[in-house]
């Protein structure tokens, strides 16, 4: 029987976006059917395989997106979000392939489910781009999204603190305003796609918070103080308001975590 580590590594080393999307969903299906053994017995790659396009640029080199409702501005926003979801497939798969052996089966259930969600989100966004005359890879994309994985490759607790509880939580802060921006431009189709993604992301942040607490309890660590220390030491950005406090609280990420260290 194929191991979880082998199956995860195969997804990570799939470069084509649509093949990777399908591979992530097939991984989730095979796991649910009991066709994959809960063994993380092979190393995960330092860097996943990605396609030649989109061109990846440093944050300072990225073109500035227009905030208006023009077709170009909406396409640029959707393309940026599609890239986030594409990289999020690898982030979730790497999490289970790298750290799944340290946790019970429920952890793998949750994060393989997240990988399947991210694959579905990517498909929705790419389909919307094509409806608007574009496609994923048509524009440059942010090169730094995988950096958080590289900086937390040694510790499951750090990975949970930074990826779901900082990066995905930021999506909860900004997505409602983005939805309203699309609605204001008369693009209800894109707004509905983003609303669907937003609801899933609350569940993803919740999974991060639940398993972060579990690992802290296992190690005898104070949950909030440990999270704050890891954010200060492992996250190169800063936590900037405004925060969507209600969505964060629904995900278990209460103000006691982030209010004190927000810039």
C-alpha positions in Angstrom: 0.0 0.0 0.0 1.3 3.5 -0.9 2.3 5.5 2.1 1.0 9.0 3.0 4.5 10.4 2.5 4.8 8.9 -1.0 1.4 10.1 -2.0 2.0 13.6 -0.8 5.4 13.8 -2.4 3.8 12.8 -5.7 1.4 15.7 -5.6 4.1 18.2 -4.6 6.2 17.1 -7.6 3.4 17.5 -10.1 4.1 20.8 -12.0 1.0 21.3 -14.1 -1.6 23.3 -12.2 -4.5 21.2 -13.4 -2.7 17.9 -12.9 -1.8 19.0 -9.4 -5.4 20.0 -8.7 -6.7 16.6 -9.8 -3.9 14.8 -7.9 -4.8 16.5 -4.7 -8.4 15.6 -5.0 -7.5 12.0 -5.9 -5.2 11.9 -2.8 -8.2 12.9 -0.7 -10.4 10.3 -2.2 -7.8 7.5 -1.8 -7.2 8.5 1.8 -10.9 8.5 2.6 -11.2 5.0 1.1 -8.4 3.6 3.2 -6.1 3.1 0.2 -3.2 5.0 1.7 -1.2 4.0 4.8 -0.7 6.5 7.6 3.1 6.6 7.2 5.2 9.7 6.5 8.3 7.8 5.4 9.8 9.8 2.6 11.2 13.4 2.7 9.2 16.2 1.2 10.8 18.4 -1.5 12.3 21.7 -0.4 10.4 23.3 -3.3 7.3 21.9 -5.1 7.3 21.5 -8.8 5.5 24.5 -10.5 4.8 25.4 -14.1 6.9 27.8 -16.2 4.1 30.3 -16.1 3.1 32.4 -14.3 6.3 34.3 -14.0 7.1 34.7 -10.3 8.3 38.1 -9.2 9.5 39.4 -5.9 6.9 41.4 -3.9 8.5 44.7 -4.8 8.4 43.9 -8.5 4.7 43.0 -8.7 2.6 45.4 -10.8 0.3 47.5 -8.7 -3.3 46.3 -9.0 -6.0 48.9 -9.6 -8.7 49.0 -7.0 -11.5 50.0 -9.4 -13.9 47.8 -11.1 -12.3 47.6 -14.5 -12.0 44.3 -16.3 -8.2 44.4 -16.0 -8.3 45.2 -12.4 -10.8 42.3 -11.6 -8.8 39.9 -13.7 -5.6 40.9 -11.9 -7.2 40.3 -8.5 -8.7 36.9 -9.5 -5.3 35.9 -10.9 -3.6 36.8 -7.7 -6.2 34.8 -5.7 -5.8 31.8 -8.1 -2.1 31.8 -7.4 -2.7 31.9 -3.6 -5.0 28.9 -3.9 -2.6 27.0 -6.2 0.2 27.4 -3.7 -2.2 26.6 -0.9 -2.7 23.1 -2.4 1.0 22.4 -1.9 1.0 24.0 1.6 -1.7 21.7 2.8 -0.2 18.6 1.1 3.3 19.4 2.5 1.8 19.7 5.9 0.4 16.2 5.9 3.4 14.7 4.1 5.9 16.3 6.4 4.2 16.3 9.8 1.2 13.9 9.4 3.1 11.1 11.3 3.2 13.3 14.4 -0.5 13.5 14.7 -3.6 11.2 14.8 -5.6 10.3 11.8 -8.0 13.2 12.4 -5.2 15.7 11.6 -4.6 14.1 8.2 -8.4 13.9 7.6 -8.6 17.7 8.2 -5.6 18.8 6.1 -6.2 16.4 3.2 -9.7 17.9 3.2 -8.1 21.4 3.1 -5.9 20.4 0.1 -9.0 19.2 -1.7 -10.8 22.5 -0.9 -7.8 24.5 -2.2 -7.8 22.5 -5.4 -11.5 23.2 -5.9 -11.0 26.9 -5.1 -8.2 27.1 -7.7 -10.5 25.4 -10.3 -13.3 27.9 -9.6 -11.0 30.9 -10.0 -9.3 29.6 -13.1 -12.7 28.9 -14.7 -13.8 32.5 -13.8 -10.6 33.9 -15.3 -11.3 32.0 -18.5 -14.8 33.3 -18.6 -13.3 36.8 -18.5 -10.8 36.0 -21.3 -7.8 35.2 -19.2 -6.3 32.1 -17.5 -3.9 31.2 -14.7 -0.4 31.9 -15.8 -1.4 34.9 -18.0 0.0 37.4 -15.5 3.0 37.4 -13.1 2.5 36.2 -9.6 4.0 36.6 -6.1 7.2 34.6 -5.6 7.2 34.7 -1.8 4.2 32.5 -0.9 6.2 29.4 -0.3 8.6 31.2 2.0 6.5 30.5 5.1 6.7 26.7 4.4 10.5 26.9 4.1 10.8 28.9 7.3 8.7 26.3 9.2 9.8 23.1 7.6 11.4 21.9 10.9 8.4 22.2 13.3 4.7 21.4 12.9 3.8 23.9 15.6 5.5 26.7 13.8 3.9 25.7 10.5 0.4 25.7 12.1 1.1 29.0 13.7 2.2 30.8 10.5 0.3 29.2 7.6 -3.3 28.8 8.7 -3.2 31.1 11.8 -1.5 34.1 10.1 -1.6 33.7 6.3 -5.1 32.1 5.9 -6.5 34.3 8.7 -5.4 37.3 6.7 -7.7 36.1 4.0 -10.6 36.3 6.5 -9.8 40.0 7.0 -9.7 41.1 3.4 -12.1 38.8 1.5 -15.4 40.5 2.6 -14.3 43.9 1.2 -13.1 42.2 -2.0 -16.5 40.5 -2.4 -18.2 43.9 -2.1 -15.8 45.4 -4.6 -16.7 42.8 -7.2 -20.4 43.3 -6.4 -20.0 47.0 -6.8 -18.5 46.4 -10.2 -21.6 44.3 -11.2 -19.6 41.1 -11.1 -21.9 38.9 -9.0 -20.4 35.7 -10.4 -16.9 36.4 -9.0 -18.4 37.7 -5.8 -20.2 34.3 -5.3 -17.0 32.4 -6.0 -15.1 34.5 -3.4 -17.9 34.1 -0.8 -17.8 30.3 -1.2 -14.0 30.3 -0.7 -14.4 32.6 2.4 -16.7 30.2 4.2 -14.2 27.3 3.6 -11.3 29.4 4.8 -13.0 29.9 8.2 -12.9 26.2 8.6 -9.3 26.0 7.5 -8.2 28.6 10.1 -10.3 26.6 12.7 -8.4 23.4 11.8 -5.1 25.2 12.3 -6.2 26.6 15.6 -7.5 23.3 16.9 -4.4 21.3 16.0 -2.1 24.1 17.3 -3.8 23.9 20.6 -3.5 20.1 20.6 0.2 20.2 19.9 0.8 22.9 22.5 -1.1 20.8 25.1 1.0 17.7 24.1 4.2 19.7 24.6 3.0 21.4 27.8 3.2 24.9 26.2 1.0 27.9 26.9 -1.1 28.3 23.7 -1.3 32.1 23.2 2.2 32.9 24.4 3.7 30.1 22.2 1.8 31.4 19.1 2.9 35.0 19.7 6.6 33.9 20.2 6.4 31.8 16.9 4.9 34.7 15.0 7.7 37.0 16.2 10.4 34.6 15.4 9.1 32.8 12.2 7.0 35.4 10.4 8.8 38.0 8.4 5.8 40.2 7.9 3.7 42.0 10.4 0.1 41.6 11.6 -1.8 44.7 10.4 -5.3 45.7 11.2 -8.2 45.9 10.4 -9.0 42.4 11.6 -12.2 40.5 10.9 -12.7 39.7 14.6 -16.0 37.9 14.2 -14.7 35.5 11.5 -11.5 34.9 13.4 -13.4 34.2 16.6 -15.6 31.7 14.7 -12.3 30.0 13.8 -11.1 30.0 17.4 -8.5 32.7 16.8 -9.6 35.1 19.4 -8.2 38.6 20.0 -6.0 37.4 22.8 -3.8 35.9 20.2 -3.1 38.8 17.9 -4.3 42.1 19.5 -1.1 42.6 21.6 1.4 42.0 18.8 -0.5 43.7 15.9 1.3 46.6 14.4 
